[in-house]
Amino acid sequence: MINQTFDFVIAGGGTAGLALAVRLTEDPSITVAVLEAGGNTIDDPNVAIPQFGIAIGNPNYDWTFFTKQQQYANGKEVMWSRGKGLGGSSAINHYAWIKPPAGDIDALEKLGNPGWNWADYHRHSSKSEKFIPPTEEVTDLFPHTYDLGARGPSGPIHYTITPHAHTIDAVVQETYKNLGLRVIEDPYKGDITGTWVASSNMDPETWTRSYSASAYLKPNKDRANLTVLPHALVSRVIFSEKIGDDDLVATGVEFTHHGQKRIVNARKEVILSTGTVMNPQILELSGVGRRDILDKIGVDVKLELPGVGENLQEHLFFAATYELDPSVNHQTVDLLRVPEYAKEAWRLFAEGKGLMRTSITNFTYLPLSSIKTASAARTAAMIAKDIEDYKNQAGIPPGLSEQLDIQLEGLRNDAIPEVEVAAFPGMFSDKTMTPEPGKTYTSFLAILNHPVSRGTVHAESNDPEDYPEIDPHYFERDSDLELLVEHLKYVRTLVQTEPLKSGIVGVEIEPGPECQTDEQIRDFMKREFQNGVGTCSMLPREKQGVVDPKLQVYGTKNLRIVDISIFPLQIAAHTQATAYMIAEKAADIISAAHRPSP
């Protein structure tokens, strides 16, 4: 690939990057090169076979970034797992196939991005997916509802409803119904407020992970017009010499491959798909970004773009864990820690059976207003006040006020859930605890979907091997912490409601019965943490935008960004399905831009 020229050069062979490359090369006249910093994950059992997080924290598959010490989280440095290797984070995640509420997507259009709305989201998302209805093995145990009209019929990513967590799903859903929540018929239609059973991106023919490397790339890897190079760390975008006030023209990228610095040239466009963390660093090392940051790292300013690396928003979460009634035959992932059971599970997996087909399937989203307690009402009022105070704060970035207005609208809109609880089939811990052999557990993962706090990601030096500084500003706004406190109170109400109450034995394992006061709960929350967006926001340039609605970087003629970093507001969803949607939409945008005029 050294000094070769391709029509399109894509930096990043992750979730969006590979999907985009495959779509663009459906036109045999177009050539595409993909540079991926990690290795080849295709057919790697640590990626393909469901083993619940075995690749997370492993530097062969995970960047294992760390945040800087967090001032409002007891000075903690938090590990950020992000996929490194073909497929990116779609190669290491927990298979959750989740789509946001329609209002979260319509908000993009309100912020100045025509065509970015729920109807368009649904159309492009459907192109990425193929839903395989659950088998009788699943439906006989626990009936599920779904609407085939809401599901993509023929896309590359195969997804289905997995077996084995049904005993937990059944009791949890019945408990939610007793708390007054509705069961959603199908959560992929833009309405997720209620409780429902999610699908997972597993191919039920093989019960292996269906992700961008296996589903998009593998069937098309031999295309003559597609070149994919693993172990290629992109350091910067190369621009031609700027003439006057003309926009920058990208001519290629510089990268390192097995210790050697190389260049690959782009005839038409350079596209960054390296994610929320690495996109800002590559831009800054290319001379694009905030002047103060570029001066600090010793890079000449080619294009001043103050929004680069700003507006970071991350999902925050914690896990509350309980032991399940041993008289019920719960099959949770805890059992895989027992050597004899694990050996049998591997044997069954080879036959397309057994526990190693499990995923997280029970999700519940609800507005804060649906929690009818004085504490929840106080928290809602606090969030509203915090947002208003933030808006009136001196020196807030341009455009942030409009974002906060949308977040306030969402707080008051019951169709935009602020509370998320997912039932994990096992003990979910930060490795400080391990399950007792033979016992089964469930953990309720409670997730903050729309944080008010805003953080940053910036290069710390001009060496591309150095990780950027990640500063999410966790809990800088008090309302984020208070909403998580409310999540735990709701989970505790849930587990004290039948039939779940009778399905749990013993005391709460984590946080534990000693964690009772609001102050104790706040301290616990400062130990746990998760999908960042916003560092290359799709907003008007004067409002700290980095890309326009066509995903083109402002001030350039042919540099785009295609991944979740473009979203200017966090969404109530785990983000992999949305990353594929972005890639599908980008392929249409880019193809249209280069289509010959009739």
N, C-alpha and C positions, 0 to 999 in steps of 0.2 A: 504493500500500500504506500510505500515511501514515495512522496512527491507525485503520487498519482492524482488524477483529477476525476471527480465525480460530480454529477448534477447536484446532489444534496449530500451534505455531511451532517450526520446526527451524532451529537455528543451525548452518550448515555444509552445503554441497551437495556433499560429497565422496563417497567410496566408500559409506559406510554411510548418510549422510544422504539421498541421493537414492533409494537402494533402499528405505529406510523410508518416505519420502514417497509413493512410488508404491504400495507395498503398502497403506498406510493409506487412500489415496484410491481404492482399489478399491471402497470403500463410498461411493456417491455422496452420502450424507447428511453426510459428514465433509469439512471444509475444512482445507487444510494450506497454510502458507506456508513457503518455504525461503529463507533468506538466505545467500548465498555471497559471500565477500570477493573472490574472483577473477572472471575473466570467463567468457564462454560458449565452451566448447571444442568444442562439437558440430560435426563436419565440418571441424574445423581440421586441415589436413594435418600440422602439427607434432605433433599428438596422435594422429591416426587412423592414419597410415602408419608402419609399423615402421622407425624410423631409429636405434635404439639410443641413447637418451639425449639426443636433440637438444633436448628441452625442459628437461632437468635443468640447473640453474644459470641458466636464463633467467627473469628476474623476472616475465615475463608469465605464467609457468606454475608457478613454483617460489617458495616463501617465502624460500628461501636463508637459513635461520636459521644462526647460528653459536653454538657453545658458548662458555662462558667459557674462559679458558686452563686447560688441564688439568695439574694439579700433577704427576701421575704419567705424563704423556705428553709430556715435554720442553716443557711450557708451551704446547702447540699449541692453537689455536682451530680447531675442526673444523666444516666446513659440514654442516648437516643439510638435505638436500633433502626438502621436503614439498610435495605438489601444491597449487597455488593456482589455483582455477578449477573449473568444474563437473566433477565426477568426482574431484576431490582427487588423491591419490597414485595412484589407479587410472588417471589420465590420463597419467602420466609414467613409470610403472615399466617393468621389463624383461619383462613378460608372464608371469612365473613363476607357474604355478597349482600351488601346493603346499599340502598339508594336513599337520597335525602327527601325531605318533604318538598313539595312543589314550590312553596314560598321561599325556601332557601335558594333555589335556583332562579326564581323570578327576581330575586333581589339583585342578581348580577345585572339584569337589564335596567333596573332602577338606578344603578350606579353608573350608567352611561355606556352600556355594552349591548347595542341592538342585536337581536337574534339569540341572545343567551337567556333562554327562558325554559320553563319546564317542558313544553311541547317539543322544542328542539332537542333538549336533553334526552327525552324519552326516545325520540327517533334515532339519534346517534348511539345511544346506549344499547338499544335493541340490536344494532348491527354487530355489536361485539360479542353477543351471547347466544348460546343455544341451551334452552331449558329442557332437561330430560325429566319427565314426571316421575315421582317416587314409585318404587315397586310395591307390590302387594305386601312384601315383607315389612315395609314401613307403614303403609296405610292401615294394615290389619291391626298393628300394635297401637297406633295413635293416628286417627284420621286427620288429614291436613286439607286445607282449602287453598286453591290457587286459581288464577284466571289466566288461561293460556294467551288471551289477547294482550296481556300486560307483559308477556315474556318474549324475548327474541327467539325465533325458531331455528336459525341456521348460522349463527355467528361462530367464531373460533373458540371462545371460552365456553366450555361445557360446565353446567352447574345443575345441581339437583338437591333434594332434601335427603340428608343422610340419616342412617339408622342409629340406634343405641342410646341416644340421650332422651328417648321417648318417656322413660319413667319419670325423669325430672321435669321434662316439658309439660307433661300432663298435670302433675300436681301444682306446678308453678302457675300454669295458665288458669287452672281452676281457682287458685288463690287470688290471682289478679281479678278474675270475674267477681269474686266475693267482695273485692274492694271497689267494685263499680266500674272497672275498666272494660272496654269492649274488645272483642277479638277481631282482628283485621282479617278480612277475607284474603287479600293479597297486598303485601306491603310495597309492591313495585309500581304503584299507580300514582305516586305523589302524595299519598295519605298514609303516614306511618304512626299516627297518634293512637296508641292502644298497645295490645300485646299480640305477638305473632310468632310464627315459626319461620325462620330464615332459611334460605338455600345456601349452599356452599359450593365454591368453585372446585369441585371434584368431578372427574369423569367416572360415572358409575360403571362403565365397561371394565375399567381397570382399577378403580378406586385410588387413582393417583391425582396429584395436583394438576389442575388445568390452569395454566398461567401463560404469560406472554411468550416465554421461551418455548414451551412445549406446544402451545396451541396456535400461536401466530407464526413463530419462526421455524420450528422443526419441520412442518410439512412443506415449507418454502425455502429451506436453507440452501438448496442447490440452484436457485435462480441465478442465471448468469449475470444479472444486473444488480445483485444484492451481495455486498461484502460486509461481513461482521468480524471485527477484530477484538477478541477479549484481551485482558491485561494491558489495556491502552488507556492511560490516565491523561485526559485532556487538561492542558494547563491554561490555554488562552485561545481566544479568537483572533485571527490575523485580519487586519483591515488594510485596504489599499491607502495610499497617501491621500489625506483629505484635501479637497480643493475648496477654499473659501468656506462658505456656509453650507455646502452640500452635505447631505446625509452620508454617514459612513457606509462603505461597501465592504462586506465580509468576503474575503477571498479564500479562506480555509481555516484550519485549526492547527495548533501545535500540540503535540502529545508525547508522552513518554511510554516506550514499549520495551520491557525487559532492560530498563536502565538507559536506553538510547533515546535521545530527543529526535522526534520526527515531525514532518509536516505533511498534511494531506490537503488538497485543494478542492474548492467548491466552485462549480461553474454557475450555479443558480442561487443556492441558499445554504446557510449554516443554521442548524436548529439545535438548541440546547434542550436536553431532556434529562438533566442530571439531578433534578429534584430541588426541594425547598432549601436544602443545606448547601449543595455544591453550585447551583446556578449563580447565586450572588458572588461566590468566590471566583468563578471563571470570568464573570463579567468584570469584576474589579481588577483581576490580573490582566484583563484585556484593555484596561483604561476606561471602563464604563462604570459610572457610579457616583457616589458622593465625593466631592473634592477633598473633604477633610480625611476621609478614609484612604483615598488614593495617595494623598500626600504622606500620610502616616506610614504606608507600606512601600513608599518609594516608587510608585508607578505613575508615569505621565498621564495626564488627563486627556483622553481623546473625545469623551462625550460625558458631560456632566448630567447625571440622571439621579436626582436625590432619593427616588423611591427604591433603588436597588438595596436589597437586604433589610428593608424596613417592613413594618406591618405584620410581623410574625404572630400567628395565633396557633396554639396547639391544644389538642384535646388533653384534658387532665383526667386521671381516673384513680380509683382505689378498689380494693377487693375486700369484701366481708365474707368470711369463710365459716361453714357449719358442717358438722358431721351428720351423715344421713342414717336413717333407721336401718340397722343391719338385717332386719327381718324382710326387707324388700330387696329384690334382686336388681339393685342398681349396678350398671356397668359403667363405671367412670374411669377416666384416664389414670387415676391413682393406682389401679390394679396393674398397670403396665410396669410399675416399679418392682413388682414381685417377679423374680427371675423365671419361675416356672410358668406363671401366667403369661409373661411377655413372650416366652418361647412358643407357647401354644398360640398366642395372638399372631405371631409371625407365620406360623404354619397355616392358620386359618386365612390370613391375608392372601397367601399364595393361591387360595381357592376362592378369593373374592368374598370372604366372610370375616366376621369377627370385629373386635373392638377398634381395630386400626382403620376404621372408616368413620370415626367420630369427629364431630366439629361442634362449634358453638351454634346452637340453633334457636334458642329462646331469647327474643329481644323484646323490650318494652320501652316505649317512648311516651312521655306524657308532659303536658304543660305544668308549670309550677302551680298554676291556679287550681289544678285538680286535687292538690293535696290540701285538704280542708283542716288545717291546723293554724293556730295563731302564729306559731314559729314560721311556717311557710309564708304566711301573709306578710310578716315583718321582713322576711328575706326578699320577697318580691318588691316591697317598698324600698328596701335598701339598694337593690340593683338599679331600680329606676332613678333613685337619687344619685347613686354613684355615676351612672351614665350622664346625667345632667351636669354633675360637678365636673366630670371629665371634659365634656363639651365646652364648658366655660373656663377651663384651665388655660392659663396664658401659654402661648407657644406650642399648642398642639399642631400636629402636621396638617397641611392642607388636605381636605377630603375626609379626614377622620370623623368630623362632625356628622357627615351624611351616613357614614357606616354605622355610627352609634345610634342615629335616628332609626335606622332599619332594625338594629338589635332591640331597641326599645319597643318598636312596633311588634317585633316577634315575641317579646316578653308578654305582650298584651293580647296576642293572637293564639287561641287554643289549638290552631292547626300547626303551630311552630313549637315543637316540644323542646323544653329546656332540660328535662330530666331523662336520662337513659340508664336502664339497668339490663344487663345481659347475664343470663344464668350459665355459668361455666361448669361443665361436667367434671369437676375435680377440685383439688386444692390448688388455688392460684396464689402463689407467694413469690416474694422477691428473693427466694432461696434461703430465707432465715428459718423456714419451717419445712418439715417433710412429713408426709402422711404416715400414719402408723400402718404397718403391713396388714393387709386384709380389710382395712376400713375404707369406706367410700365417703366422698365429700362433695359439696357443691359450693361454689363461690359466686357471689353476686358482684359483678363488675359494674360500678357506677361511674358514669362518664359525663364530664362537663362539656357540652356541645358548643356553646357560644361564649367563649371567654371575653371579658371586657379588656383585660390586660393585653398590651401589645409589646412584642419583643423585636429582636434584631438578629441577623446573621451577617457577619462581615469577615473578610480575610484579615488574618493577623500578621501576615508577612507576604512577600512576593514569591515565596517558594510554594509551588503547587502541591508539594508533598505534605506541607503543614495543614492541619485541619483548621477550618475557620472558627472564629469565636461565635458560639451559640448562646444567646442571652434571651430566653423566653419571657423574662420578667414575671416569673410565676408569682401570683398573688399580690402583684403590685397594686392591683385594685382589690380592695377588701371583699367586694361582692362575689368574686370568683371563689374565694375560700368559703364564704358563708353559704353559697349554693351547694358546694360539695358537702358541707355539714348537713344540709337539708337532705341530700341524697342518702346519707347514712341513716338519718332518722326514718326516712321512708322505707329503706331496706329492713330496718328493725321492726317497723309496723308490719311489713310483708311477712316476715318469719314468725310473727306472733298471730297470724291469721290462718285459719284452717282452710284447706287441709295441710298446708305446709308446716304449720305449727306441730302437728302430730308426726310429721315426716322427718323431723330433726331431733337428734338426741344430744344431750349435754348442753354446755354453754357455748356461746359464740367463741370461736377459736381466734379469729382476728377481725376487728381490732381487739376484742376481748371485753369481758364484763368490767374490767377496771377503767375502761375508756367510756366515761359517762357524761361528764360536763361538756359544755360547748368548747371550753378551752382545751380539754383533753382531746376532744375530737379534732379540733383545729391542728393540734400538734401532730396527731396521727396522719392527717391529710398531707402534711408537709414532708412525709416520707415517700409518698407514692407518686408515680407519674406515668404521656404517650406520644399523631399524624399532623404535621405542621403544614400550614398554607401561608400565602400572602407575601412572600419575600420578593416576588416579581409580579406584583399585583396588576391585574387587568383593570385599569382605571384611566380616566382622562389624565394626560400628562401633567396638567397644572394641579392635579389632586394626588400627586406622588405616584402616578401610574408608571409602570415599566413597559407594559405592552398594550397595544390597542386591541379592539375586538377581533382583529384578524391575527392576533398573537405576534405581531411584528413589534420588535423593540423600537421605541421612539428614538428618532435621530439616526436610524439605520435604514438602508434600502432592502436588505435581504437577510436579516438576522431575526429568527423567531424563537419563542420559548413554548414548548409543548409538554406540560405536565401540571401537577396539582399546585405548583408554586404560584400559578397565575391567579388562583382564586383569592379575591380580596377579602372575603369573609369566610370564616369557618362554617362547616355544614354539620347538620345533625345526621351523620352517617360515617361509617368507616369508608375510607376513600378509594379503595382499589377500583370499584365499578365506575366511579367518577373519572379516574385517571384514564381508563379505557375510552370512556365517552369523549374526553378531551382529544385523545389521539384520533378517534374516528372523525370528529368534527374538523380537526386540523387537517386531516388528509383531504377532506372535501374542499376546505379553504385553499390549501396549497395547490391542489390539482386545478381548481378553477382559476387561480392566479396565473398559471402557466399554460393554460389551454389556449391554443391558437385561436385568434379571432375568426369568425366565419366569413 
